Amino acid sequence: MARPDERPGRGTSPRPGRARAATHRSLVRSIPLLPAVVLLAIFLLGPVISSFYGSFTNASLSGASAQDSAFVGFDNYAALFADPDFPKSVMLTLVFLVASAIVGQNVLGLGLALLMRSSNRLVRSLVGTFVVTAWVLPEIVASFAAYAFFNDTGTLNNLLAAVGIDGPNWLYALPMLSVILANIWRGTAFSMLVYSAALQDVPQEITESAEVDGARGWQRLVFITIPMIRRSISTNLMLTTLQTLSVFTLIFVMTGGGPGTDSSTLPVLAYQEAFQFGQLGFGTAIATIMLLVGAAFSVAYIRALKPEVD
């Protein structure tokens, strides 16, 4: 007969043999994941480590350091923080992120998802086709389309001229506004699809009950719909932020980072320093800072928007 302290439910720890067996089974189940972990380490972690080390060297595209770069410590970072273009680039990047990803794509994507949920099939088809088309276009094609739209003699100014309005040179006078609107047009479809799928999981009877109880549309959205799709909001915010942080082609095709440095976000500045001026180590330091910015946003989203555990 078992002693009282060995009976089940008494809070006793499992036997060492059972613990070892459970650990062994867990290791066996993890073996199929090993090739994937190795590939991730080679193709993701490897370049990150190589890039991080490169930011501490004087590697360049020409000269003696192109063949034999040397370790220079924090010289690149010291020069970077002393560069007057760097804080401006950081500020432009944050404005671009907040306006086009956090606010633009998410708010518009959620609005379109709600519109398509409550509309008829014809409206859903027209809106879905128009919005998704911008997303499925190759990035270079979408970039040239946006350039043709915002150009001085482009589509937007021609439409304004048709109603008697003399439009400005958008890409010169308002470069950041132009690329923000273009990125919203380009990326809203992703948010719309994510939120459309999330709204399918919101029970219709709950919103109908709230409507019967007198809740208005905005109250149902704020107090019922949004809390129930918090997990999707957190995921979509993180994905759109990281995707927007790495946008390069759209800005480079539309404005080239100009006029001057008025639209030089961190990816554009890193490209200019690394490949136009040949300072690979300096440009890699900028890319490392951009990686840290993305990591900070990811941690903030996970901590602030993590759903409560039931």
Secondary structure in CASP SS format (residue, H / E / C, confidence):
PFRMAT SS
TARGET T0000
AUTHOR 0000-0000-0000
METHOD secondary structure of the structure
MODEL  1
M C 1.00
A C 1.00
R C 1.00
P H 1.00
D H 1.00
E H 1.00
R C 1.00
P C 1.00
G C 1.00
R C 1.00
G C 1.00
T C 1.00
S C 1.00
P C 1.00
R C 1.00
P H 1.00
G H 1.00
R H 1.00
A H 1.00
R H 1.00
A H 1.00
A H 1.00
T H 1.00
H H 1.00
R H 1.00
S H 1.00
L H 1.00
V H 1.00
R H 1.00
S H 1.00
I H 1.00
P H 1.00
L H 1.00
L H 1.00
P H 1.00
A H 1.00
V H 1.00
V H 1.00
L H 1.00
L H 1.00
A H 1.00
I H 1.00
F H 1.00
L H 1.00
L H 1.00
G H 1.00
P H 1.00
V H 1.00
I H 1.00
S H 1.00
S H 1.00
F H 1.00
Y H 1.00
G H 1.00
S C 1.00
F C 1.00
T E 1.00
N C 1.00
A C 1.00
S C 1.00
L C 1.00
S C 1.00
G C 1.00
A H 1.00
S H 1.00
A H 1.00
Q H 1.00
D C 1.00
S C 1.00
A C 1.00
F E 1.00
V C 1.00
G C 1.00
F C 1.00
D H 1.00
N H 1.00
Y H 1.00
A H 1.00
A H 1.00
L H 1.00
F H 1.00
A H 1.00
D C 1.00
P C 1.00
D H 1.00
F H 1.00
P H 1.00
K H 1.00
S H 1.00
V H 1.00
M H 1.00
L H 1.00
T H 1.00
L H 1.00
V H 1.00
F H 1.00
L H 1.00
V H 1.00
A H 1.00
S H 1.00
A H 1.00
I H 1.00
V H 1.00
G H 1.00
Q H 1.00
N H 1.00
V H 1.00
L H 1.00
G H 1.00
L H 1.00
G H 1.00
L H 1.00
A H 1.00
L H 1.00
L H 1.00
M H 1.00
R H 1.00
S H 1.00
S C 1.00
N C 1.00
R H 1.00
L H 1.00
V H 1.00
R H 1.00
S H 1.00
L H 1.00
V H 1.00
G H 1.00
T H 1.00
F H 1.00
V H 1.00
V H 1.00
T H 1.00
A H 1.00
W H 1.00
V H 1.00
L C 1.00
P C 1.00
E H 1.00
I H 1.00
V H 1.00
A H 1.00
S H 1.00
F H 1.00
A H 1.00
A H 1.00
Y H 1.00
A H 1.00
F H 1.00
F H 1.00
N C 1.00
D C 1.00
T C 1.00
G C 1.00
T H 1.00
L H 1.00
N H 1.00
N H 1.00
L H 1.00
L H 1.00
A H 1.00
A H 1.00
V C 1.00
G C 1.00
I C 1.00
D C 1.00
G C 1.00
P C 1.00
N C 1.00
W H 1.00
L H 1.00
Y H 1.00
A H 1.00
L C 1.00
P H 1.00
M H 1.00
L H 1.00
S H 1.00
V H 1.00
I H 1.00
L H 1.00
A H 1.00
N H 1.00
I H 1.00
W H 1.00
R H 1.00
G H 1.00
T H 1.00
A H 1.00
F H 1.00
S H 1.00
M H 1.00
L H 1.00
V H 1.00
Y H 1.00
S H 1.00
A H 1.00
A H 1.00
L H 1.00
Q C 1.00
D C 1.00
V C 1.00
P C 1.00
Q H 1.00
E H 1.00
I H 1.00
T H 1.00
E H 1.00
S H 1.00
A H 1.00
E H 1.00
V H 1.00
D C 1.00
G C 1.00
A C 1.00
R C 1.00
G H 1.00
W H 1.00
Q H 1.00
R H 1.00
L H 1.00
V H 1.00
F H 1.00
I H 1.00
T H 1.00
I H 1.00
P H 1.00
M H 1.00
I C 1.00
R H 1.00
R H 1.00
S H 1.00
I H 1.00
S H 1.00
T H 1.00
N H 1.00
L H 1.00
M H 1.00
L H 1.00
T H 1.00
T H 1.00
L H 1.00
Q H 1.00
T H 1.00
L H 1.00
S C 1.00
V C 1.00
F C 1.00
T H 1.00
L H 1.00
I H 1.00
F H 1.00
V H 1.00
M H 1.00
T C 1.00
G C 1.00
G C 1.00
G C 1.00
P C 1.00
G C 1.00
T C 1.00
D C 1.00
S C 1.00
S C 1.00
T C 1.00
L H 1.00
P H 1.00
V H 1.00
L H 1.00
A H 1.00
Y H 1.00
Q H 1.00
E H 1.00
A H 1.00
F H 1.00
Q H 1.00
F C 1.00
G C 1.00
Q C 1.00
L H 1.00
G H 1.00
F H 1.00
G H 1.00
T H 1.00
A H 1.00
I H 1.00
A H 1.00
T H 1.00
I H 1.00
M H 1.00
L H 1.00
L H 1.00
V H 1.00
G H 1.00
A H 1.00
A H 1.00
F H 1.00
S H 1.00
V H 1.00
A H 1.00
Y H 1.00
I H 1.00
R H 1.00
A H 1.00
L C 1.00
K C 1.00
P C 1.00
E C 1.00
V C 1.00
D C 1.00
END
